[in-house]
């Protein structure tokens, strides 16, 4: 039976599975989405898979390429820069609001998550824990409208490609940057928390830009240095 928006439980399940594969790096920008292969892998018929692909297309995650069919989109240079700009604004706001609204228990949990992130090093589990850290900070901000905005942005983040934490030393620096945010949140200094979070996002952006410049066709169309 279809839901009010026309979706079906099976289609939503396929959609969620594909989002998980994107999040975990099992699907990447440029990958083709073949209905038959996906249906076999997901253990379902092609109909819900087709529905899931349509939903991903509506999310602007999938595009149709001539002679290839449905593929995970590759963001161009301008889109990446715009995405990080919005991420800095939204997550900076989350940090500022968390400084006002987070409970002591939430702050302690954030510290513990970041300590764990520093201990486990550059492994796949660290990427999951990093996402959980940012999600927990967003929860601590206690603003439902901000939460919706960031969750919408996160779908675009999935098609950026591999996390910047895979870069040498980036994981260590990210933990240090997280602690700077948390110190400001603990001190209830909203302006400092926002500034620290913006610096954290901008540091990740610099790593991403360096990676983009090494890819064919992703050079910016002007000469100014963004770093």
LUMNU-382604 format. One record per residue: z, x, y of N, C-alpha, C, CB in turn. Coordinates in pm, whole numbers. Each point is the difference from the previous one (the first is absolute). Glycine has a CB too. Layout:
<sites>
{site {Z; X; Y}; {Z; X; Y}; {Z; X; Y}; {Z; X; Y}}
...
</sites>
This chain:
<sites>
{site {0; 85; -120}; {0; -85; 120}; {0; 89; 125}; {124; -185; -125}}
{site {-208; 150; 222}; {-11; 80; 122}; {115; -32; 95}; {-249; 7; -27}}
{site {288; 94; 108}; {99; -19; 104}; {-65; -65; 122}; {130; 200; -84}}
{site {-49; -231; 185}; {-51; -66; 119}; {-108; 82; 69}; {221; -111; 28}}
{site {-212; 244; -34}; {-99; 85; 65}; {-124; 22; -86}; {185; 111; 122}}
{site {-191; -178; -238}; {-116; 13; -88}; {13; 109; -104}; {-133; -85; 184}}
{site {237; 166; -175}; {20; 108; -97}; {61; -54; -128}; {28; 165; 188}}
{site {-41; -89; -295}; {59; -38; -128}; {106; 101; -39}; {-215; -111; -71}}
{site {310; 73; -14}; {101; 98; -44}; {-63; 123; -65}; {160; -189; -34}}
{site {-266; 168; -45}; {-65; 113; -67}; {-68; 91; 103}; {-35; -141; -207}}
{site {-28; 79; 307}; {-64; 79; 104}; {100; 79; 81}; {-181; -167; 10}}
{site {295; 104; 21}; {105; 70; 74}; {58; 115; -83}; {54; -212; 123}}
{site {-41; 190; -254}; {51; 106; -88}; {-96; 119; -2}; {117; -172; -141}}
{site {-248; 143; 134}; {-98; 108; 2}; {2; 73; 134}; {-143; -129; -161}}
{site {156; 53; 267}; {8; 59; 136}; {120; 93; 11}; {-112; -205; 96}}
{site {228; 159; -143}; {121; 82; 7}; {-13; 127; -84}; {134; -208; 36}}
{site {-198; 195; -153}; {-20; 117; -86}; {-90; 104; 68}; {28; -147; -203}}
{site {-133; 101; 269}; {-91; 92; 67}; {68; 64; 122}; {-196; -138; -79}}
{site {278; 63; 150}; {76; 58; 111}; {94; 109; -51}; {-15; -218; 126}}
{site {78; 193; -240}; {89; 100; -60}; {-77; 127; -36}; {147; -184; -89}}
{site {-265; 167; 33}; {-82; 116; -36}; {-42; 78; 124}; {-83; -123; -203}}
{site {55; 52; 311}; {-30; 68; 126}; {121; 77; 51}; {-167; -179; 54}}
{site {281; 113; -57}; {123; 59; 50}; {38; 125; -78}; {76; -227; 72}}
{site {-103; 225; -201}; {38; 111; -88}; {-109; 106; -13}; {143; -159; -124}}
{site {-255; 139; 193}; {-105; 100; -2}; {-90; -5; -121}; {149; 137; 129}}
{site {-141; -245; -208}; {-91; -13; -114}; {-134; -58; 41}; {198; -31; -148}}
{site {-203; -33; 263}; {-124; -38; 67}; {-4; 72; 133}; {-7; -229; -114}}
{site {-108; 283; 150}; {-11; 80; 121}; {-123; -38; 81}; {118; 187; -116}}
{site {-120; -150; 245}; {-117; -30; 83}; {-128; 48; -66}; {144; 16; 204}}
{site {-245; -103; -205}; {-128; 33; -59}; {-16; -48; -144}; {-4; 194; 149}}
{site {115; -229; -215}; {-8; -46; -139}; {-72; -134; -9}; {213; 123; -53}}
{site {-299; -135; -49}; {-70; -127; -23}; {90; -95; -79}; {-222; 118; 3}}
{site {210; -246; 28}; {77; -103; -70}; {-96; -81; -86}; {172; -12; 187}}
{site {-181; 47; -313}; {-88; -71; -93}; {80; -109; -70}; {-143; 208; -34}}
{site {100; -330; 49}; {76; -114; -53}; {29; 14; -149}; {-103; -143; 174}}
{site {3; 182; -252}; {18; 9; -145}; {105; 103; -37}; {-238; -69; -31}}
{site {231; 186; 94}; {97; 107; -30}; {141; -41; 43}; {-182; 172; 28}}
{site {192; -233; 90}; {131; -40; 49}; {60; -110; -88}; {-70; 61; 232}}
{site {-12; -157; -273}; {50; -109; -85}; {54; 57; -131}; {-166; -160; 102}}
{site {96; 257; -158}; {46; 59; -126}; {129; 77; 21}; {-237; 16; -78}}
{site {244; 60; 186}; {120; 80; 27}; {121; -87; 31}; {-146; 182; 84}}
{site {124; -291; -12}; {111; -87; 40}; {33; -105; -106}; {-67; 36; 235}}
{site {-18; -47; -336}; {24; -96; -108}; {-16; -144; 42}; {153; 163; -96}}
{site {-257; -190; 174}; {-26; -137; 45}; {-150; -21; 13}; {222; -8; 123}}
{site {-261; -116; -95}; {-143; -30; 12}; {-54; 51; 134}; {29; -203; -149}}
{site {-162; 194; 164}; {-62; 48; 123}; {27; -91; 119}; {-175; 107; -139}}
{site {205; -236; 113}; {18; -94; 111}; {116; 39; 92}; {-92; -179; -146}}
{site {213; 204; 95}; {108; 42; 91}; {-26; 137; 63}; {158; -134; -138}}
{site {-228; 222; 65}; {-35; 130; 57}; {-93; -19; 120}; {28; 109; -226}}
{site {-124; -199; 211}; {-93; -28; 111}; {78; -57; 119}; {-189; -44; -165}}
{site {285; -43; 137}; {82; -56; 108}; {80; 110; 70}; {16; -218; -126}}
{site {40; 310; 47}; {78; 109; 57}; {-86; 89; 89}; {151; -5; -201}}
{site {-273; 33; 158}; {-90; 83; 79}; {-33; -69; 132}; {-97; 99; -210}}
{site {76; -231; 206}; {-26; -75; 124}; {119; 10; 95}; {-150; -158; -126}}
{site {273; 151; 73}; {119; 11; 85}; {10; 139; 60}; {117; -170; -141}}
{site {-149; 273; 63}; {2; 136; 53}; {-107; 19; 107}; {86; 83; -220}}
{site {-198; -153; 203}; {-104; 6; 102}; {48; -67; 128}; {-178; 0; -179}}
{site {250; -112; 165}; {54; -68; 118}; {104; 87; 70}; {-41; -222; -111}}
{site {112; 306; 34}; {97; 94; 58}; {-67; 121; 63}; {164; -75; -170}}
{site {-296; 84; 159}; {-78; 114; 51}; {30; 127; -78}; {0; -106; 226}}
{site {41; 91; -350}; {25; 113; -88}; {-124; 32; -83}; {244; -59; -9}}
{site {-322; -44; -21}; {-121; 15; -81}; {-122; -36; 84}; {129; -54; -211}}
{site {-237; 128; 190}; {-127; -33; 64}; {-110; 6; -106}; {79; 92; 223}}
{site {-190; -157; -194}; {-114; 1; -92}; {-103; 100; 50}; {40; -242; -63}}
{site {-77; 335; -23}; {-94; 105; 34}; {-129; -23; -79}; {189; 164; 50}}
{site {-300; -149; 17}; {-130; -21; -64}; {-15; 87; -124}; {-99; -59; 222}}
{site {53; 0; -330}; {-27; 65; -130}; {127; 49; -70}; {-221; 68; 90}}
{site {338; -96; -31}; {125; 38; -66}; {90; -119; -27}; {-17; 221; 111}}
{site {15; -320; -22}; {86; -115; -16}; {132; 17; 74}; {-106; -42; -219}}
{site {210; -20; 168}; {131; 3; 65}; {64; 138; -17}; {29; -249; -39}}
{site {17; 306; 150}; {65; 132; -1}; {121; -3; 92}; {-221; 115; -48}}
{site {320; -31; 15}; {113; 18; 91}; {-52; 69; 125}; {168; 15; -193}}
{site {-137; -70; 308}; {-51; 54; 127}; {53; 141; 28}; {-15; -234; 89}}
{site {-69; 310; -19}; {45; 127; 59}; {15; -23; 150}; {-116; 141; -181}}
{site {232; -113; 234}; {20; -14; 144}; {-69; 114; 72}; {220; -117; -37}}
{site {-284; 86; 151}; {-60; 108; 76}; {105; 63; 92}; {-226; -115; -8}}
{site {186; 221; 77}; {95; 77; 81}; {69; -87; 104}; {-141; 203; -35}}
{site {61; -284; 106}; {58; -85; 105}; {101; -99; -57}; {-211; 24; 132}}
{site {180; -81; -247}; {92; -96; -62}; {131; 67; -38}; {-196; -130; -85}}
{site {187; 252; 33}; {122; 72; -38}; {87; 25; 122}; {-122; 109; -191}}
{site {62; -66; 301}; {76; 28; 121}; {65; -127; 53}; {-156; 189; 54}}
{site {80; -300; -56}; {55; -127; 48}; {114; -48; -89}; {-224; -58; 95}}
{site {210; 80; -225}; {103; -41; -96}; {130; 75; 24}; {-178; -53; -167}}
{site {169; 185; 187}; {121; 77; 25}; {62; -35; 135}; {-93; 185; -141}}
{site {9; -217; 239}; {54; -41; 129}; {85; -126; -14}; {-200; 103; 114}}
{site {148; -201; -189}; {76; -122; -20}; {123; 24; -87}; {-211; -132; 24}}
{site {198; 220; -123}; {114; 29; -86}; {114; 63; 81}; {-155; 30; -197}}
{site {119; 60; 288}; {104; 63; 84}; {70; -103; 86}; {-132; 212; 3}}
{site {55; -306; 52}; {60; -104; 84}; {93; -90; -81}; {-203; 5; 148}}
{site {155; -54; -262}; {77; -97; -78}; {121; 64; -68}; {-210; -129; -37}}
{site {189; 245; -26}; {114; 62; -68}; {98; 60; 100}; {-147; 49; -197}}
{site {97; -6; 313}; {91; 44; 105}; {88; -114; 46}; {-166; 172; 74}}
{site {107; -291; -60}; {77; -119; 37}; {102; -34; -108}; {-196; -86; 132}}
{site {156; 99; -259}; {94; -27; -110}; {120; 92; 8}; {-190; -75; -144}}
{site {168; 202; 173}; {111; 95; 11}; {92; -37; 117}; {-145; 180; -101}}
{site {84; -219; 212}; {81; -37; 116}; {86; -123; -30}; {-176; 95; 152}}
{site {117; -195; -217}; {76; -121; -33}; {106; 27; -106}; {-200; -137; 57}}
{site {169; 228; -151}; {99; 35; -103}; {123; 66; 62}; {-185; 28; -168}}
{site {165; 49; 274}; {113; 64; 68}; {97; -105; 54}; {-146; 195; 60}}
{site {94; -311; -28}; {84; -108; 51}; {54; -88; -111}; {-132; 3; 210}}
{site {50; -29; -313}; {32; -106; -95}; {47; 46; -137}; {-164; -132; 119}}
{site {138; 257; -157}; {33; 46; -135}; {151; 3; -22}; {-210; 136; -3}}
{site {252; -179; -114}; {142; 10; -36}; {30; 142; -44}; {7; -243; -68}}
{site {122; 278; 67}; {39; 133; -46}; {-42; 23; -145}; {193; -4; 160}}
{site {-186; -102; -241}; {-41; 11; -141}; {-149; 31; -9}; {182; -161; -67}}
{site {-264; 94; 147}; {-144; 26; 0}; {-30; 143; 43}; {-43; -242; 49}}
{site {113; 290; 51}; {-21; 137; 46}; {38; 100; -108}; {42; -72; 237}}
{site {72; 48; -303}; {42; 89; -109}; {-104; 2; -112}; {241; -47; 57}}
{site {-298; -68; -88}; {-102; -8; -105}; {-125; 76; 39}; {90; -221; -70}}
{site {-127; 212; 197}; {-117; 75; 48}; {24; 150; -10}; {-55; -189; 156}}
{site {174; 233; -121}; {34; 142; -15}; {-11; 43; -146}; {154; -15; 198}}
{site {-103; -68; -288}; {-3; 33; -142}; {-145; 6; -51}; {226; -109; -31}}
{site {-308; 15; 71}; {-140; 2; -41}; {-69; 126; 48}; {-5; -249; 5}}
{site {33; 288; 117}; {-67; 120; 54}; {51; 127; -66}; {-30; -119; 217}}
{site {159; 121; -252}; {53; 116; -74}; {-70; 11; -135}; {224; -22; 115}}
{site {-242; -91; -183}; {-71; 0; -128}; {-143; 48; 17}; {144; -188; -79}}
{site {-207; 146; 188}; {-138; 41; 28}; {-7; 152; 16}; {-46; -222; 111}}
{site {146; 279; -46}; {3; 144; 17}; {24; 76; -129}; {80; -39; 229}}
{site {-8; -25; -322}; {36; 67; -125}; {-112; -1; -103}; {234; -62; 43}}
{site {-314; -45; -49}; {-97; -11; -108}; {-129; 76; 27}; {98; -220; -53}}
{site {-120; 259; 180}; {-115; 83; 29}; {-132; -77; 0}; {124; 188; -99}}
{site {-233; -111; 94}; {-134; -56; 14}; {-52; -49; -135}; {-45; 154; 193}}
{site {95; -270; -235}; {-38; -62; -127}; {-39; -145; 27}; {155; 153; -133}}
{site {-227; -218; 41}; {-43; -139; 25}; {114; -94; 35}; {-185; 41; -155}}
{site {303; -19; 95}; {114; -87; 29}; {41; 9; 148}; {80; 28; -237}}
{site {-107; 86; 298}; {35; 17; 141}; {-82; -92; 89}; {62; 238; -46}}
{site {-187; -261; 8}; {-85; -86; 81}; {52; -143; -2}; {-198; 149; -49}}
{site {244; -194; -68}; {58; -134; -11}; {129; -9; 80}; {-102; -27; -227}}
{site {186; 129; 215}; {128; 0; 72}; {-22; 3; 151}; {107; 117; -194}}
{site {-211; -47; 237}; {-30; 5; 143}; {-38; -139; 51}; {-76; 238; -23}}
{site {-6; -311; -54}; {-34; -136; 40}; {124; -88; 4}; {-227; 28; -100}}
{site {316; -10; 3}; {122; -79; -4}; {89; 30; 120}; {-13; -5; -250}}
{site {16; 132; 292}; {79; 39; 116}; {-50; -74; 125}; {45; 228; -103}}
{site {-176; -225; 124}; {-56; -66; 118}; {21; -151; -8}; {-171; 183; 21}}
{site {160; -241; -142}; {22; -143; -16}; {146; -36; 28}; {-185; -9; -170}}
{site {279; 94; 127}; {142; -26; 23}; {33; 9; 149}; {53; 90; -228}}
{site {-115; 4; 297}; {21; 10; 145}; {-53; -124; 71}; {-14; 250; -15}}
{site {-100; -299; -31}; {-56; -123; 56}; {94; -118; -25}; {-232; 90; -34}}
{site {287; -99; -86}; {96; -108; -29}; {121; 9; 92}; {-75; -2; -240}}
{site {118; 125; 268}; {118; 20; 86}; {-28; -41; 144}; {73; 187; -150}}
{site {-200; -192; 189}; {-34; -42; 137}; {22; -149; 21}; {-167; 185; 10}}
{site {159; -261; -120}; {32; -144; 2}; {-85; -78; 102}; {233; 59; -70}}
{site {-365; -41; 59}; {-91; -76; 85}; {-117; -46; -86}; {68; 131; 209}}
{site {-72; -259; -238}; {-100; -53; -95}; {-142; 14; 52}; {171; -158; -82}}
{site {-190; 144; 213}; {-136; 12; 55}; {-50; 143; -8}; {47; -192; 153}}
{site {42; 287; -130}; {-37; 141; -14}; {-31; 31; -146}; {144; 61; 198}}
{site {-66; -117; -288}; {-22; 22; -143}; {-139; -47; -40}; {245; -26; -42}}
{site {-285; -92; 88}; {-133; -51; -33}; {-109; 90; 55}; {92; -233; 0}}
{site {-74; 282; 121}; {-101; 86; 62}; {-17; 130; -78}; {54; -100; 225}}
{site {58; 161; -264}; {-7; 127; -72}; {-56; -21; -139}; {195; 86; 131}}
{site {-159; -195; -198}; {-53; -25; -134}; {-151; -22; 3}; {219; -99; -67}}
{site {-268; 39; 174}; {-144; -15; 16}; {-66; 136; 17}; {33; -228; 102}}
{site {30; 313; -23}; {-53; 135; 24}; {1; 82; -129}; {81; -11; 237}}
{site {19; -11; -321}; {14; 79; -123}; {-119; -16; -94}; {246; -22; 22}}
{site {-314; -92; -17}; {-117; -17; -85}; {-110; 97; 42}; {58; -243; -35}}
{site {-73; 265; 165}; {-98; 98; 47}; {45; 141; -36}; {-65; -153; 188}}
{site {197; 177; -185}; {51; 133; -36}; {-35; 38; -143}; {186; -34; 162}}
{site {-200; -66; -249}; {-31; 27; -140}; {-135; 69; -18}; {137; -197; -61}}
{site {-229; 176; 155}; {-133; 59; -18}; {-20; 123; 88}; {-87; -227; -58}}
{site {196; 286; 103}; {-10; 128; 70}; {-35; 113; -96}; {167; -82; 168}}
{site {-133; 64; -296}; {-17; 108; -96}; {136; 56; -38}; {-226; 56; 95}}
{site {228; 60; -162}; {128; 57; -47}; {99; 18; 113}; {-124; 116; -181}}
{site {252; -140; 152}; {105; 17; 99}; {3; 142; 55}; {131; -176; -116}}
{site {-92; 189; 243}; {10; 133; 61}; {113; 81; -63}; {-91; -93; 214}}
{site {179; 28; -289}; {109; 73; -66}; {-50; 95; -108}; {150; -192; 48}}
{site {-277; 179; -87}; {-56; 92; -100}; {-32; 136; 63}; {-94; -196; -126}}
{site {92; 203; 259}; {-30; 126; 67}; {118; 97; -11}; {-153; -122; 159}}
{site {125; 252; -171}; {107; 99; -10}; {99; -13; 116}; {-157; 155; -119}}
{site {284; -156; 87}; {112; -4; 96}; {16; -133; 73}; {-35; 241; 29}}
{site {-61; -334; -44}; {11; -125; 76}; {119; -83; -46}; {-247; 2; 33}}
{site {273; -3; -165}; {112; -79; -52}; {133; 48; 59}; {-129; -41; -212}}
{site {145; 173; 219}; {124; 58; 55}; {15; -39; 147}; {-15; 193; -162}}
{site {-91; -179; 238}; {6; -34; 142}; {24; -149; 21}; {-154; 192; 49}}
{site {95; -276; -136}; {20; -145; 13}; {147; -36; -18}; {-232; -39; -85}}
{site {299; 103; -9}; {143; -26; -22}; {79; 38; 124}; {-27; 41; -247}}
{site {-6; 73; 307}; {69; 42; 123}; {-23; -101; 113}; {-26; 241; -70}}
{site {-97; -290; 78}; {-32; -98; 104}; {73; -132; -24}; {-226; 107; 30}}
{site {238; -146; -157}; {76; -121; -34}; {146; 16; 46}; {-152; -43; -199}}
{site {211; 160; 173}; {139; 21; 39}; {16; -9; 152}; {34; 147; -202}}
{site {-134; -100; 277}; {5; -11; 147}; {3; -146; 42}; {-123; 218; 22}}
{site {42; -301; -88}; {1; -144; 28}; {137; -59; -32}; {-247; -13; -50}}
{site {300; 49; -67}; {127; -58; -44}; {116; 42; 88}; {-89; -2; -231}}
{site {88; 125; 279}; {106; 43; 90}; {1; -85; 127}; {-17; 234; -91}}
{site {-101; -266; 142}; {-9; -84; 119}; {42; -144; -31}; {-185; 145; 86}}
{site {145; -195; -204}; {41; -136; -39}; {151; -6; -14}; {-220; -35; -119}}
{site {279; 135; 54}; {145; 3; -19}; {75; 6; 133}; {-35; 114; -221}}
{site {-25; -42; 319}; {61; 10; 133}; {-25; -124; 85}; {-29; 247; -13}}
{site {-48; -343; -41}; {-36; -125; 70}; {-79; 30; 127}; {206; -110; -93}}
{site {-289; 215; 85}; {-84; 40; 113}; {-143; -47; -31}; {149; 203; 55}}
{site {-183; -323; -8}; {-129; -59; -32}; {-118; 80; 52}; {112; -217; 2}}
{site {-101; 266; 121}; {-112; 75; 59}; {-26; 128; -78}; {55; -96; 225}}
{site {51; 165; -264}; {-16; 124; -75}; {-54; -28; -140}; {188; 103; 130}}
{site {-142; -211; -192}; {-49; -37; -133}; {-149; -29; 5}; {225; -93; -60}}
{site {-269; 19; 162}; {-142; -31; 14}; {-81; 128; 22}; {58; -226; 94}}
{site {-8; 314; -8}; {-70; 125; 26}; {-11; 86; -125}; {82; -9; 235}}
{site {26; 15; -313}; {-1; 80; -123}; {-97; -57; -103}; {238; 63; 43}}
{site {-243; -196; -55}; {-93; -60; -94}; {-144; 20; 44}; {173; -170; -60}}
{site {-200; 158; 188}; {-135; 25; 49}; {-42; 144; -30}; {33; -171; 182}}
{site {61; 265; -163}; {-30; 141; -29}; {-31; 19; -148}; {148; 72; 190}}
{site {-75; -144; -275}; {-23; 6; -145}; {-139; -51; -36}; {246; -31; -39}}
{site {-286; -83; 94}; {-132; -56; -29}; {-110; 90; 56}; {97; -233; 3}}
{site {-74; 288; 114}; {-101; 88; 60}; {-15; 130; -78}; {52; -98; 223}}
{site {56; 146; -284}; {-10; 119; -85}; {-87; -28; -122}; {227; 76; 79}}
{site {-209; -194; -138}; {-85; -40; -113}; {-145; -15; 46}; {195; -117; -110}}
{site {-214; 65; 231}; {-134; -17; 54}; {-71; 135; 14}; {76; -207; 121}}
{site {-4; 308; -76}; {-61; 132; 16}; {-49; 55; -133}; {147; 42; 197}}
{site {-67; -63; -302}; {-42; 43; -134}; {-125; -77; -44}; {239; 57; -59}}
{site {-240; -187; 86}; {-114; -83; -39}; {-126; 43; 74}; {156; -191; -46}}
{site {-143; 222; 175}; {-115; 40; 79}; {-60; 130; -54}; {99; -113; 202}}
{site {-13; 207; -237}; {-51; 126; -57}; {-79; -25; -128}; {195; 123; 100}}
{site {-144; -216; -182}; {-70; -33; -124}; {-134; -67; 29}; {221; -24; -118}}
{site {-222; -66; 218}; {-123; -70; 35}; {-106; 96; 51}; {133; -204; 52}}
{site {-92; 302; 24}; {-97; 94; 58}; {-69; 84; -107}; {138; 7; 206}}
{site {-77; 0; -322}; {-61; 77; -108}; {-97; -83; -83}; {204; 140; -7}}
{site {-211; -271; 36}; {-88; -90; -76}; {-131; -18; 73}; {198; -118; -96}}
{site {-311; 123; 23}; {-131; -21; 63}; {-8; -138; 65}; {-104; 153; -169}}
{site {49; -156; 291}; {-21; -128; 67}; {123; -57; 68}; {-173; -41; -164}}
{site {285; 116; 163}; {122; -54; 59}; {43; 78; 123}; {70; -78; -226}}
{site {-160; 156; 284}; {32; 75; 121}; {1; -95; 119}; {-102; 209; -98}}
{site {200; -199; 189}; {2; -86; 118}; {-123; 21; 87}; {249; 4; -6}}
{site {-286; -108; 81}; {-123; 4; 77}; {20; 58; 139}; {-77; -196; -129}}
{site {192; 262; 153}; {24; 65; 128}; {71; 129; -27}; {9; -220; 122}}
{site {2; 306; -20}; {44; 137; -22}; {148; 22; 23}; {-225; 69; 65}}
{site {296; -166; -9}; {140; 20; 32}; {85; 20; -124}; {-34; -136; 204}}
{site {138; 219; -191}; {91; 25; -111}; {112; -102; 4}; {-56; 246; 2}}
{site {68; -327; -108}; {100; -108; -5}; {136; 49; -40}; {-180; -157; -55}}
{site {191; 282; 14}; {130; 43; -51}; {89; 36; 115}; {-103; 84; -211}}
</sites>
